[in-house]
Amino acid sequence: STSAVAMQTIETPLGAKSHVTLPDGTRVWLNSGSCLAYHSNFGQSNRQLSLDGEGYFDVARDLQHPFVLRTPTGTLVRVLGTKFNLKAYSEDRESKVTLVEGSLAVYTDTLQLDPSTVMTPNEQVVIDQRTHTWKSHRVDATNYTAWMQLKPEDVTSGSVARKAKSTPLLPNMQVPTSTMRNI
């Protein structure tokens, strides 16, 4: 008999950050306005999940079940155990994968980056979602994970305003029209 597998969803409100440990032991930090989804059997028969937004992943090692992360625009990140940041908000033109520790391969629905080229720490792959082209360059990975330590009052002009999603308002209730998230 087949049973339906329920989806688990973790949504981080605009202006907030969250931290979660997945059933396989992987630790995830989610930035403002991010949504992470995975099947309730995650870690048992598969380790596939999806992210719309930005997250930092400290992936638990499991050679039998590769960790596969998909974005709304079709970028796939496949790892066995590593630390990396993925920024892939559905409204952004580019997705950015920044490797902190370990190694990983990046794919898209329409393109497989050269499989013989495995990312190394302090490398970033930037994928243009419209043209399906990519580029790779060396970076200081800590510059792309600093958002995990920021408090809302620490945000500077180096950040970009993000429009708040429409929310029904109660009388006399005020909701900010935008929030800040780092580039």
Disulfide bonds with the S-S distance in Angstrom:
none
